Amino acid sequence: MNVLLAGYSVHDKPLELTRYKLMWYLIRLQKEGVSEAIVNGQSYMLGPGDLLICKPGDFYKMRVGEIASNSLPSTDYFLKIRPDDSWVTEWFHRFEQACRANIVLDEKLLNLWEHIIYETRQNKNVDKDIVDYLCRALLLTISRHIGSVDKNNRELAVSIKIKDYIEKNSTKPVTLRGIAAHVNLSIPRVSEIFKASFGQSIMDYVIEARISMAKKLIAISDLKLCEIALICGFPNYTHFNRTFKARTGQSPSQYEEHNKAHYGAAKDSEDE
């Protein structure tokens, strides 16, 4: 395995690399701070634990923005490998395109990376066999990390997509059938995935989103409670009143009275 370069970078000032076409395999692991990688026109915002895998032919550009005085610098491990080893080529071909995955910053993985950096900086005394074994161990460890999070990441992404759909449509009739169709899965499957991700049922979250919206409208608007009930997707005021009290311990009118009084007291305080 022919390692072109292995290293650890620290960026405490803005940086923007010129876009160029990769001639090698590139693996980059964000350790601290944030950065942006642009691969084939696709922007990836990278935070701690974000691993980026690129292939020869990919157009790559990296950018680090302004570092706030109270923020950590952007730090990352990187590895560049020539595409002339069949084992390496086979490993990278598991990823059909540029891949970004968030993995645990495991001490053993980081130690492997640091050992590779050390071995490749021995100038004339580089032991290629040691570097080869270390790189294979690193790539296989990365595969294990990606494999363990890939399934969970996919299911969490579906659950987040469901949440986003609910929040955008909570004022309308929301059904499990409609949600399942939106994410192209069966009703039992979306229910299972969402419950596993967030510990509550989909319809429970629908109610939660509607109550949250109602509380905001009660606090900041002059709408009547019956109008708020309909705006927030409840079929009638009676249902709204019963559900609101069950969720908050107060009826909508009690919540309104408390918040208007609190708002009025705060306003008087500001005027003094």
PyRosetta script that sets phi, psi and omega in degrees:
from pyrosetta import init, pose_from_sequence

init()
pose = pose_from_sequence("MNVLLAGYSVHDKPLELTRYKLMWYLIRLQKEGVSEAIVNGQSYMLGPGDLLICKPGDFYKMRVGEIASNSLPSTDYFLKIRPDDSWVTEWFHRFEQACRANIVLDEKLLNLWEHIIYETRQNKNVDKDIVDYLCRALLLTISRHIGSVDKNNRELAVSIKIKDYIEKNSTKPVTLRGIAAHVNLSIPRVSEIFKASFGQSIMDYVIEARISMAKKLIAISDLKLCEIALICGFPNYTHFNRTFKARTGQSPSQYEEHNKAHYGAAKDSEDE")
pose.set_psi(1, 125.2)
pose.set_omega(1, -174.5)
pose.set_phi(2, -101.7)
pose.set_psi(2, 103.4)
pose.set_omega(2, -179.8)
pose.set_phi(3, -88.1)
pose.set_psi(3, 118.7)
pose.set_omega(3, 177.9)
pose.set_phi(4, -75.0)
pose.set_psi(4, -43.2)
pose.set_omega(4, -176.3)
pose.set_phi(5, -161.2)
pose.set_psi(5, 136.5)
pose.set_omega(5, 173.8)
pose.set_phi(6, -133.1)
pose.set_psi(6, 136.5)
pose.set_omega(6, -176.6)
pose.set_phi(7, -165.9)
pose.set_psi(7, 179.7)
pose.set_omega(7, 178.7)
pose.set_phi(8, -134.9)
pose.set_psi(8, 122.6)
pose.set_omega(8, -176.1)
pose.set_phi(9, -109.9)
pose.set_psi(9, 144.6)
pose.set_omega(9, 174.4)
pose.set_phi(10, -126.0)
pose.set_psi(10, 121.4)
pose.set_omega(10, -179.7)
pose.set_phi(11, -119.8)
pose.set_psi(11, 109.7)
pose.set_omega(11, 177.8)
pose.set_phi(12, -109.3)
pose.set_psi(12, 8.6)
pose.set_omega(12, 176.2)
pose.set_phi(13, -134.9)
pose.set_psi(13, 158.3)
pose.set_omega(13, 178.9)
pose.set_phi(14, -56.5)
pose.set_psi(14, 142.5)
pose.set_omega(14, -178.7)
pose.set_phi(15, -146.0)
pose.set_psi(15, 141.0)
pose.set_omega(15, 174.6)
pose.set_phi(16, -142.9)
pose.set_psi(16, 112.9)
pose.set_omega(16, 178.3)
pose.set_phi(17, -81.2)
pose.set_psi(17, 145.3)
pose.set_omega(17, 176.6)
pose.set_phi(18, -68.3)
pose.set_psi(18, 138.5)
pose.set_omega(18, 179.0)
pose.set_phi(19, -63.4)
pose.set_psi(19, 132.5)
pose.set_omega(19, 178.9)
pose.set_phi(20, -147.4)
pose.set_psi(20, 163.2)
pose.set_omega(20, -178.7)
pose.set_phi(21, -91.3)
pose.set_psi(21, 125.0)
pose.set_omega(21, -178.0)
pose.set_phi(22, -70.1)
pose.set_psi(22, 139.3)
pose.set_omega(22, 175.2)
pose.set_phi(23, -111.2)
pose.set_psi(23, 8.8)
pose.set_omega(23, -175.3)
pose.set_phi(24, -147.3)
pose.set_psi(24, 170.8)
pose.set_omega(24, 171.7)
pose.set_phi(25, -80.6)
pose.set_psi(25, 140.7)
pose.set_omega(25, -179.0)
pose.set_phi(26, -129.9)
pose.set_psi(26, 130.2)
pose.set_omega(26, 171.8)
pose.set_phi(27, -122.7)
pose.set_psi(27, 129.6)
pose.set_omega(27, -178.1)
pose.set_phi(28, -134.6)
pose.set_psi(28, 129.5)
pose.set_omega(28, -179.0)
pose.set_phi(29, -120.0)
pose.set_psi(29, 116.1)
pose.set_omega(29, 177.2)
pose.set_phi(30, -74.7)
pose.set_psi(30, 124.2)
pose.set_omega(30, -179.0)
pose.set_phi(31, -98.8)
pose.set_psi(31, -46.2)
pose.set_omega(31, 179.6)
pose.set_phi(32, -138.4)
pose.set_psi(32, 161.9)
pose.set_omega(32, 177.6)
pose.set_phi(33, 66.9)
pose.set_psi(33, -162.8)
pose.set_omega(33, -179.2)
pose.set_phi(34, -134.9)
pose.set_psi(34, 155.0)
pose.set_omega(34, 175.1)
pose.set_phi(35, -152.7)
pose.set_psi(35, 173.7)
pose.set_omega(35, 177.2)
pose.set_phi(36, -127.0)
pose.set_psi(36, 130.1)
pose.set_omega(36, 173.7)
pose.set_phi(37, -114.2)
pose.set_psi(37, 135.5)
pose.set_omega(37, 178.0)
pose.set_phi(38, -116.4)
pose.set_psi(38, 113.4)
pose.set_omega(38, -176.9)
pose.set_phi(39, -120.4)
pose.set_psi(39, 118.9)
pose.set_omega(39, -179.2)
pose.set_phi(40, 52.8)
pose.set_psi(40, 37.7)
pose.set_omega(40, 177.5)
pose.set_phi(41, 85.9)
pose.set_psi(41, -8.6)
pose.set_omega(41, -179.9)
pose.set_phi(42, -93.6)
pose.set_psi(42, 125.8)
pose.set_omega(42, -179.0)
pose.set_phi(43, -88.5)
pose.set_psi(43, 133.4)
pose.set_omega(43, 176.8)
pose.set_phi(44, -123.7)
pose.set_psi(44, 115.2)
pose.set_omega(44, 173.4)
pose.set_phi(45, -83.5)
pose.set_psi(45, 122.3)
pose.set_omega(45, -172.4)
pose.set_phi(46, -110.5)
pose.set_psi(46, 129.6)
pose.set_omega(46, 175.9)
pose.set_phi(47, -121.6)
pose.set_psi(47, -178.9)
pose.set_omega(47, -178.8)
pose.set_phi(48, -51.3)
pose.set_psi(48, 127.4)
pose.set_omega(48, 179.3)
pose.set_phi(49, 91.9)
pose.set_psi(49, -6.5)
pose.set_omega(49, 179.3)
pose.set_phi(50, -79.4)
pose.set_psi(50, 123.5)
pose.set_omega(50, -178.8)
pose.set_phi(51, -107.9)
pose.set_psi(51, 131.0)
pose.set_omega(51, 179.6)
pose.set_phi(52, -116.2)
pose.set_psi(52, 130.1)
pose.set_omega(52, -179.6)
pose.set_phi(53, -122.1)
pose.set_psi(53, 121.3)
pose.set_omega(53, -178.5)
pose.set_phi(54, -127.1)
pose.set_psi(54, 158.5)
pose.set_omega(54, -176.0)
pose.set_phi(55, -119.5)
pose.set_psi(55, 164.1)
pose.set_omega(55, 173.5)
pose.set_phi(56, -57.0)
pose.set_psi(56, 136.7)
pose.set_omega(56, -178.3)
pose.set_phi(57, 99.8)
pose.set_psi(57, -19.8)
pose.set_omega(57, 176.1)
pose.set_phi(58, -71.1)
pose.set_psi(58, 141.2)
pose.set_omega(58, 173.5)
pose.set_phi(59, -91.0)
pose.set_psi(59, 124.0)
pose.set_omega(59, -169.2)
pose.set_phi(60, -125.7)
pose.set_psi(60, 140.4)
pose.set_omega(60, 175.9)
pose.set_phi(61, -148.7)
pose.set_psi(61, 140.3)
pose.set_omega(61, 178.4)
pose.set_phi(62, -122.6)
pose.set_psi(62, 145.3)
pose.set_omega(62, -178.4)
pose.set_phi(63, -140.9)
pose.set_psi(63, 134.8)
pose.set_omega(63, 172.8)
pose.set_phi(64, -121.2)
pose.set_psi(64, 124.1)
pose.set_omega(64, -177.4)
pose.set_phi(65, -82.9)
pose.set_psi(65, -168.2)
pose.set_omega(65, 177.5)
pose.set_phi(66, -59.9)
pose.set_psi(66, 136.3)
pose.set_omega(66, 178.0)
pose.set_phi(67, -99.1)
pose.set_psi(67, 116.0)
pose.set_omega(67, 178.6)
pose.set_phi(68, -64.2)
pose.set_psi(68, 152.2)
pose.set_omega(68, -175.6)
pose.set_phi(69, -60.4)
pose.set_psi(69, -28.6)
pose.set_omega(69, -178.3)
pose.set_phi(70, -101.1)
pose.set_psi(70, 13.6)
pose.set_omega(70, -178.1)
pose.set_phi(71, -107.5)
pose.set_psi(71, 156.5)
pose.set_omega(71, 176.9)
pose.set_phi(72, -75.0)
pose.set_psi(72, 149.6)
pose.set_omega(72, 174.3)
pose.set_phi(73, -67.4)
pose.set_psi(73, 165.6)
pose.set_omega(73, 176.7)
pose.set_phi(74, -85.0)
pose.set_psi(74, 119.6)
pose.set_omega(74, 179.5)
pose.set_phi(75, -125.6)
pose.set_psi(75, 146.0)
pose.set_omega(75, -178.6)
pose.set_phi(76, -155.3)
pose.set_psi(76, 152.1)
pose.set_omega(76, 169.5)
pose.set_phi(77, -96.5)
pose.set_psi(77, 144.5)
pose.set_omega(77, 176.8)
pose.set_phi(78, -142.5)
pose.set_psi(78, 155.5)
pose.set_omega(78, -178.8)
pose.set_phi(79, -145.5)
pose.set_psi(79, 125.9)
pose.set_omega(79, 177.2)
pose.set_phi(80, -115.6)
pose.set_psi(80, 125.9)
pose.set_omega(80, -175.2)
pose.set_phi(81, -127.1)
pose.set_psi(81, 134.4)
pose.set_omega(81, 177.0)
pose.set_phi(82, -65.0)
pose.set_psi(82, 143.9)
pose.set_omega(82, -178.9)
pose.set_phi(83, -87.1)
pose.set_psi(83, 44.6)
pose.set_omega(83, -176.3)
pose.set_phi(84, -118.5)
pose.set_psi(84, 20.0)
pose.set_omega(84, 179.4)
pose.set_phi(85, -123.1)
pose.set_psi(85, 125.8)
pose.set_omega(85, -174.5)
pose.set_phi(86, -64.0)
pose.set_psi(86, -35.7)
pose.set_omega(86, 179.7)
pose.set_phi(87, -64.6)
pose.set_psi(87, -44.2)
pose.set_omega(87, 179.2)
pose.set_phi(88, -63.9)
pose.set_psi(88, -44.7)
pose.set_omega(88, -179.4)
pose.set_phi(89, -60.2)
pose.set_psi(89, -43.7)
pose.set_omega(89, 179.0)
pose.set_phi(90, -63.0)
pose.set_psi(90, -40.6)
pose.set_omega(90, 179.9)
pose.set_phi(91, -62.9)
pose.set_psi(91, -47.0)
pose.set_omega(91, -177.3)
pose.set_phi(92, -69.5)
pose.set_psi(92, -28.0)
pose.set_omega(92, -178.9)
pose.set_phi(93, -71.6)
pose.set_psi(93, -4.5)
pose.set_omega(93, 172.0)
pose.set_phi(94, -67.2)
pose.set_psi(94, -20.7)
pose.set_omega(94, -178.3)
pose.set_phi(95, -108.0)
pose.set_psi(95, 112.6)
pose.set_omega(95, -172.9)
pose.set_phi(96, -66.9)
pose.set_psi(96, -27.3)
pose.set_omega(96, 179.6)
pose.set_phi(97, -148.1)
pose.set_psi(97, -177.9)
pose.set_omega(97, 177.6)
pose.set_phi(98, -51.5)
pose.set_psi(98, 132.2)
pose.set_omega(98, -172.3)
pose.set_phi(99, -120.0)
pose.set_psi(99, 136.3)
pose.set_omega(99, 172.3)
pose.set_phi(100, -124.6)
pose.set_psi(100, 125.9)
pose.set_omega(100, 179.3)
pose.set_phi(101, -138.2)
pose.set_psi(101, 145.9)
pose.set_omega(101, 176.6)
pose.set_phi(102, -98.8)
pose.set_psi(102, 122.2)
pose.set_omega(102, -177.4)
pose.set_phi(103, -123.3)
pose.set_psi(103, 164.1)
pose.set_omega(103, 176.6)
pose.set_phi(104, -71.4)
pose.set_psi(104, 134.0)
pose.set_omega(104, 177.6)
pose.set_phi(105, -77.6)
pose.set_psi(105, 75.3)
pose.set_omega(105, -175.3)
pose.set_phi(106, -73.6)
pose.set_psi(106, 134.8)
pose.set_omega(106, -177.1)
pose.set_phi(107, -61.0)
pose.set_psi(107, -37.8)
pose.set_omega(107, -179.8)
pose.set_phi(108, -65.2)
pose.set_psi(108, -40.7)
pose.set_omega(108, 178.7)
pose.set_phi(109, -64.3)
pose.set_psi(109, -44.9)
pose.set_omega(109, -179.8)
pose.set_phi(110, -65.4)
pose.set_psi(110, -36.2)
pose.set_omega(110, 177.2)
pose.set_phi(111, -63.9)
pose.set_psi(111, -39.3)
pose.set_omega(111, 176.3)
pose.set_phi(112, -60.9)
pose.set_psi(112, -46.0)
pose.set_omega(112, -178.9)
pose.set_phi(113, -61.4)
pose.set_psi(113, -44.3)
pose.set_omega(113, -179.1)
pose.set_phi(114, -66.7)
pose.set_psi(114, -33.7)
pose.set_omega(114, 177.2)
pose.set_phi(115, -66.8)
pose.set_psi(115, -39.7)
pose.set_omega(115, 176.8)
pose.set_phi(116, -62.9)
pose.set_psi(116, -44.6)
pose.set_omega(116, 178.8)
pose.set_phi(117, -58.2)
pose.set_psi(117, -45.4)
pose.set_omega(117, 180.0)
pose.set_phi(118, -61.6)
pose.set_psi(118, -48.1)
pose.set_omega(118, -176.1)
pose.set_phi(119, -65.4)
pose.set_psi(119, -35.7)
pose.set_omega(119, -177.7)
pose.set_phi(120, -78.3)
pose.set_psi(120, -5.9)
pose.set_omega(120, 179.6)
pose.set_phi(121, -106.3)
pose.set_psi(121, 21.0)
pose.set_omega(121, 179.3)
pose.set_phi(122, -88.3)
pose.set_psi(122, 14.2)
pose.set_omega(122, 179.1)
pose.set_phi(123, 52.7)
pose.set_psi(123, -117.5)
pose.set_omega(123, -175.8)
pose.set_phi(124, -76.2)
pose.set_psi(124, -11.7)
pose.set_omega(124, -176.3)
pose.set_phi(125, -98.8)
pose.set_psi(125, 18.9)
pose.set_omega(125, 179.5)
pose.set_phi(126, -65.1)
pose.set_psi(126, 126.8)
pose.set_omega(126, 176.8)
pose.set_phi(127, -95.2)
pose.set_psi(127, 104.8)
pose.set_omega(127, -174.4)
pose.set_phi(128, -64.3)
pose.set_psi(128, -31.2)
pose.set_omega(128, 178.9)
pose.set_phi(129, -66.1)
pose.set_psi(129, -43.4)
pose.set_omega(129, 178.7)
pose.set_phi(130, -63.0)
pose.set_psi(130, -45.0)
pose.set_omega(130, 179.7)
pose.set_phi(131, -61.2)
pose.set_psi(131, -41.5)
pose.set_omega(131, 179.8)
pose.set_phi(132, -61.0)
pose.set_psi(132, -48.1)
pose.set_omega(132, -179.1)
pose.set_phi(133, -65.3)
pose.set_psi(133, -40.7)
pose.set_omega(133, 179.7)
pose.set_phi(134, -64.3)
pose.set_psi(134, -41.4)
pose.set_omega(134, -179.9)
pose.set_phi(135, -66.6)
pose.set_psi(135, -40.2)
pose.set_omega(135, 177.2)
pose.set_phi(136, -63.5)
pose.set_psi(136, -41.7)
pose.set_omega(136, 177.9)
pose.set_phi(137, -62.7)
pose.set_psi(137, -40.4)
pose.set_omega(137, 179.3)
pose.set_phi(138, -64.5)
pose.set_psi(138, -47.0)
pose.set_omega(138, -178.0)
pose.set_phi(139, -65.2)
pose.set_psi(139, -39.6)
pose.set_omega(139, 178.2)
pose.set_phi(140, -68.0)
pose.set_psi(140, -35.4)
pose.set_omega(140, 176.4)
pose.set_phi(141, -66.5)
pose.set_psi(141, -40.2)
pose.set_omega(141, 176.7)
pose.set_phi(142, -61.8)
pose.set_psi(142, -42.1)
pose.set_omega(142, 178.2)
pose.set_phi(143, -58.8)
pose.set_psi(143, -42.5)
pose.set_omega(143, 179.8)
pose.set_phi(144, -62.4)
pose.set_psi(144, -43.5)
pose.set_omega(144, -179.5)
pose.set_phi(145, -64.7)
pose.set_psi(145, -45.7)
pose.set_omega(145, -179.5)
pose.set_phi(146, -64.8)
pose.set_psi(146, -41.7)
pose.set_omega(146, 179.6)
pose.set_phi(147, -61.4)
pose.set_psi(147, -36.5)
pose.set_omega(147, -177.3)
pose.set_phi(148, -74.9)
pose.set_psi(148, -27.0)
pose.set_omega(148, -178.0)
pose.set_phi(149, -101.4)
pose.set_psi(149, -15.6)
pose.set_omega(149, -173.2)
pose.set_phi(150, -60.7)
pose.set_psi(150, -47.4)
pose.set_omega(150, -179.5)
pose.set_phi(151, -62.9)
pose.set_psi(151, -46.5)
pose.set_omega(151, 179.7)
pose.set_phi(152, -63.5)
pose.set_psi(152, -38.9)
pose.set_omega(152, 179.5)
pose.set_phi(153, -63.2)
pose.set_psi(153, -42.2)
pose.set_omega(153, -179.7)
pose.set_phi(154, -63.2)
pose.set_psi(154, -43.5)
pose.set_omega(154, -178.1)
pose.set_phi(155, -69.8)
pose.set_psi(155, -36.8)
pose.set_omega(155, 177.4)
pose.set_phi(156, -66.6)
pose.set_psi(156, -38.3)
pose.set_omega(156, 178.8)
pose.set_phi(157, -62.2)
pose.set_psi(157, -40.3)
pose.set_omega(157, 176.9)
pose.set_phi(158, -63.5)
pose.set_psi(158, -43.5)
pose.set_omega(158, -179.0)
pose.set_phi(159, -63.7)
pose.set_psi(159, -40.6)
pose.set_omega(159, 178.4)
pose.set_phi(160, -65.9)
pose.set_psi(160, -38.4)
pose.set_omega(160, 177.5)
pose.set_phi(161, -63.2)
pose.set_psi(161, -37.8)
pose.set_omega(161, 177.5)
pose.set_phi(162, -65.6)
pose.set_psi(162, -44.2)
pose.set_omega(162, 178.3)
pose.set_phi(163, -59.1)
pose.set_psi(163, -45.5)
pose.set_omega(163, -179.6)
pose.set_phi(164, -60.9)
pose.set_psi(164, -41.9)
pose.set_omega(164, 178.9)
pose.set_phi(165, -62.7)
pose.set_psi(165, -43.6)
pose.set_omega(165, -179.7)
pose.set_phi(166, -63.2)
pose.set_psi(166, -45.8)
pose.set_omega(166, -177.3)
pose.set_phi(167, -64.9)
pose.set_psi(167, -33.3)
pose.set_omega(167, 179.5)
pose.set_phi(168, -79.6)
pose.set_psi(168, -20.8)
pose.set_omega(168, -174.1)
pose.set_phi(169, -121.4)
pose.set_psi(169, 13.6)
pose.set_omega(169, -174.6)
pose.set_phi(170, -66.4)
pose.set_psi(170, -17.7)
pose.set_omega(170, 177.3)
pose.set_phi(171, -82.4)
pose.set_psi(171, -6.9)
pose.set_omega(171, -178.9)
pose.set_phi(172, -111.0)
pose.set_psi(172, 169.3)
pose.set_omega(172, 173.6)
pose.set_phi(173, -62.7)
pose.set_psi(173, 122.2)
pose.set_omega(173, -179.5)
pose.set_phi(174, -114.8)
pose.set_psi(174, 125.6)
pose.set_omega(174, -179.1)
pose.set_phi(175, -124.2)
pose.set_psi(175, 155.5)
pose.set_omega(175, 176.2)
pose.set_phi(176, -61.5)
pose.set_psi(176, -35.9)
pose.set_omega(176, 178.6)
pose.set_phi(177, -62.1)
pose.set_psi(177, -43.9)
pose.set_omega(177, 179.5)
pose.set_phi(178, -65.9)
pose.set_psi(178, -40.3)
pose.set_omega(178, 179.0)
pose.set_phi(179, -66.2)
pose.set_psi(179, -44.4)
pose.set_omega(179, 179.6)
pose.set_phi(180, -60.3)
pose.set_psi(180, -40.7)
pose.set_omega(180, 178.9)
pose.set_phi(181, -66.1)
pose.set_psi(181, -35.2)
pose.set_omega(181, -178.2)
pose.set_phi(182, -64.1)
pose.set_psi(182, -35.2)
pose.set_omega(182, -178.4)
pose.set_phi(183, -106.6)
pose.set_psi(183, 7.8)
pose.set_omega(183, 175.8)
pose.set_phi(184, 58.8)
pose.set_psi(184, 43.9)
pose.set_omega(184, 175.8)
pose.set_phi(185, -133.8)
pose.set_psi(185, 167.5)
pose.set_omega(185, 178.5)
pose.set_phi(186, -76.2)
pose.set_psi(186, 159.8)
pose.set_omega(186, 178.9)
pose.set_phi(187, -59.2)
pose.set_psi(187, -48.2)
pose.set_omega(187, 178.1)
pose.set_phi(188, -59.1)
pose.set_psi(188, -37.1)
pose.set_omega(188, -177.1)
pose.set_phi(189, -69.7)
pose.set_psi(189, -44.3)
pose.set_omega(189, -179.8)
pose.set_phi(190, -65.7)
pose.set_psi(190, -36.6)
pose.set_omega(190, 178.8)
pose.set_phi(191, -64.3)
pose.set_psi(191, -42.2)
pose.set_omega(191, -179.2)
pose.set_phi(192, -65.6)
pose.set_psi(192, -46.9)
pose.set_omega(192, -177.4)
pose.set_phi(193, -63.9)
pose.set_psi(193, -45.6)
pose.set_omega(193, -177.5)
pose.set_phi(194, -64.0)
pose.set_psi(194, -42.8)
pose.set_omega(194, -179.4)
pose.set_phi(195, -64.7)
pose.set_psi(195, -39.7)
pose.set_omega(195, 179.7)
pose.set_phi(196, -67.6)
pose.set_psi(196, -33.8)
pose.set_omega(196, -177.2)
pose.set_phi(197, -78.7)
pose.set_psi(197, -40.6)
pose.set_omega(197, -171.0)
pose.set_phi(198, -121.3)
pose.set_psi(198, -3.3)
pose.set_omega(198, 175.7)
pose.set_phi(199, 72.3)
pose.set_psi(199, 19.5)
pose.set_omega(199, 176.2)
pose.set_phi(200, -148.5)
pose.set_psi(200, 159.7)
pose.set_omega(200, -179.6)
pose.set_phi(201, -76.0)
pose.set_psi(201, 161.7)
pose.set_omega(201, 179.4)
pose.set_phi(202, -61.9)
pose.set_psi(202, -47.0)
pose.set_omega(202, -176.7)
pose.set_phi(203, -68.8)
pose.set_psi(203, -28.5)
pose.set_omega(203, 174.2)
pose.set_phi(204, -64.0)
pose.set_psi(204, -39.5)
pose.set_omega(204, 178.5)
pose.set_phi(205, -70.2)
pose.set_psi(205, -33.5)
pose.set_omega(205, 175.9)
pose.set_phi(206, -58.3)
pose.set_psi(206, -46.8)
pose.set_omega(206, 179.0)
pose.set_phi(207, -63.5)
pose.set_psi(207, -42.5)
pose.set_omega(207, 179.6)
pose.set_phi(208, -59.5)
pose.set_psi(208, -43.4)
pose.set_omega(208, 179.8)
pose.set_phi(209, -65.0)
pose.set_psi(209, -39.5)
pose.set_omega(209, -179.9)
pose.set_phi(210, -69.0)
pose.set_psi(210, -41.2)
pose.set_omega(210, 178.1)
pose.set_phi(211, -64.6)
pose.set_psi(211, -41.2)
pose.set_omega(211, 178.7)
pose.set_phi(212, -60.4)
pose.set_psi(212, -43.5)
pose.set_omega(212, 178.2)
pose.set_phi(213, -65.0)
pose.set_psi(213, -41.0)
pose.set_omega(213, -179.6)
pose.set_phi(214, -62.5)
pose.set_psi(214, -42.9)
pose.set_omega(214, -180.0)
pose.set_phi(215, -60.8)
pose.set_psi(215, -40.2)
pose.set_omega(215, 178.7)
pose.set_phi(216, -66.0)
pose.set_psi(216, -43.7)
pose.set_omega(216, -179.4)
pose.set_phi(217, -66.5)
pose.set_psi(217, -39.0)
pose.set_omega(217, 178.3)
pose.set_phi(218, -62.1)
pose.set_psi(218, -39.8)
pose.set_omega(218, -175.5)
pose.set_phi(219, -74.3)
pose.set_psi(219, -34.2)
pose.set_omega(219, -170.3)
pose.set_phi(220, -115.7)
pose.set_psi(220, -9.2)
pose.set_omega(220, -176.2)
pose.set_phi(221, -113.3)
pose.set_psi(221, 169.4)
pose.set_omega(221, 176.7)
pose.set_phi(222, -105.2)
pose.set_psi(222, 16.9)
pose.set_omega(222, 179.6)
pose.set_phi(223, -69.1)
pose.set_psi(223, 150.8)
pose.set_omega(223, 175.0)
pose.set_phi(224, -72.4)
pose.set_psi(224, 153.8)
pose.set_omega(224, -177.8)
pose.set_phi(225, -61.8)
pose.set_psi(225, -35.5)
pose.set_omega(225, 178.6)
pose.set_phi(226, -67.2)
pose.set_psi(226, -31.9)
pose.set_omega(226, 177.3)
pose.set_phi(227, -71.5)
pose.set_psi(227, -41.2)
pose.set_omega(227, 178.8)
pose.set_phi(228, -62.3)
pose.set_psi(228, -39.4)
pose.set_omega(228, 179.0)
pose.set_phi(229, -56.7)
pose.set_psi(229, -46.5)
pose.set_omega(229, -178.4)
pose.set_phi(230, -71.5)
pose.set_psi(230, -40.4)
pose.set_omega(230, 179.2)
pose.set_phi(231, -59.4)
pose.set_psi(231, -36.9)
pose.set_omega(231, -175.6)
pose.set_phi(232, -87.5)
pose.set_psi(232, 10.4)
pose.set_omega(232, 172.6)
pose.set_phi(233, 90.6)
pose.set_psi(233, 8.0)
pose.set_omega(233, 177.6)
pose.set_phi(234, -86.2)
pose.set_psi(234, 140.7)
pose.set_omega(234, -175.3)
pose.set_phi(235, -67.1)
pose.set_psi(235, -28.7)
pose.set_omega(235, 179.6)
pose.set_phi(236, -160.7)
pose.set_psi(236, 170.2)
pose.set_omega(236, -176.4)
pose.set_phi(237, -68.2)
pose.set_psi(237, -36.2)
pose.set_omega(237, -179.0)
pose.set_phi(238, -59.3)
pose.set_psi(238, -46.2)
pose.set_omega(238, 178.4)
pose.set_phi(239, -64.0)
pose.set_psi(239, -42.7)
pose.set_omega(239, 178.5)
pose.set_phi(240, -60.6)
pose.set_psi(240, -47.4)
pose.set_omega(240, -178.0)
pose.set_phi(241, -61.0)
pose.set_psi(241, -45.1)
pose.set_omega(241, -179.0)
pose.set_phi(242, -66.1)
pose.set_psi(242, -44.3)
pose.set_omega(242, -178.5)
pose.set_phi(243, -68.9)
pose.set_psi(243, -42.1)
pose.set_omega(243, -178.9)
pose.set_phi(244, -60.9)
pose.set_psi(244, -45.2)
pose.set_omega(244, -178.6)
pose.set_phi(245, -67.5)
pose.set_psi(245, -37.9)
pose.set_omega(245, 179.1)
pose.set_phi(246, -64.8)
pose.set_psi(246, -33.1)
pose.set_omega(246, -176.6)
pose.set_phi(247, -85.7)
pose.set_psi(247, -35.3)
pose.set_omega(247, -171.6)
pose.set_phi(248, -111.0)
pose.set_psi(248, -15.1)
pose.set_omega(248, -176.6)
pose.set_phi(249, 83.9)
pose.set_psi(249, 0.2)
pose.set_omega(249, 178.0)
pose.set_phi(250, -131.9)
pose.set_psi(250, 151.3)
pose.set_omega(250, 172.1)
pose.set_phi(251, -76.9)
pose.set_psi(251, 160.8)
pose.set_omega(251, 177.5)
pose.set_phi(252, -54.9)
pose.set_psi(252, -39.0)
pose.set_omega(252, -179.4)
pose.set_phi(253, -67.5)
pose.set_psi(253, -38.6)
pose.set_omega(253, 177.0)
pose.set_phi(254, -66.3)
pose.set_psi(254, -40.8)
pose.set_omega(254, 178.6)
pose.set_phi(255, -64.4)
pose.set_psi(255, -40.3)
pose.set_omega(255, 179.5)
pose.set_phi(256, -64.1)
pose.set_psi(256, -46.4)
pose.set_omega(256, -178.8)
pose.set_phi(257, -60.5)
pose.set_psi(257, -44.5)
pose.set_omega(257, -179.3)
pose.set_phi(258, -64.2)
pose.set_psi(258, -44.9)
pose.set_omega(258, -175.9)
pose.set_phi(259, -73.6)
pose.set_psi(259, -36.2)
pose.set_omega(259, 177.1)
pose.set_phi(260, -65.7)
pose.set_psi(260, -39.6)
pose.set_omega(260, 178.8)
pose.set_phi(261, -65.1)
pose.set_psi(261, -42.1)
pose.set_omega(261, 179.5)
pose.set_phi(262, -64.5)
pose.set_psi(262, -43.0)
pose.set_omega(262, 179.7)
pose.set_phi(263, -64.2)
pose.set_psi(263, -41.4)
pose.set_omega(263, -179.9)
pose.set_phi(264, -64.7)
pose.set_psi(264, -39.8)
pose.set_omega(264, 178.9)
pose.set_phi(265, -65.5)
pose.set_psi(265, -40.3)
pose.set_omega(265, 178.8)
pose.set_phi(266, -65.6)
pose.set_psi(266, -38.4)
pose.set_omega(266, 179.8)
pose.set_phi(267, -65.9)
pose.set_psi(267, -42.9)
pose.set_omega(267, 178.4)
pose.set_phi(268, -61.6)
pose.set_psi(268, -39.2)
pose.set_omega(268, -179.7)
pose.set_phi(269, -63.9)
pose.set_psi(269, -39.1)
pose.set_omega(269, 179.8)
pose.set_phi(270, -68.0)
pose.set_psi(270, -32.3)
pose.set_omega(270, -177.2)
pose.set_phi(271, -78.0)
pose.set_psi(271, -16.8)
pose.set_omega(271, -178.1)
pose.set_phi(272, -73.6)
pose.dump_pdb("model.pdb")
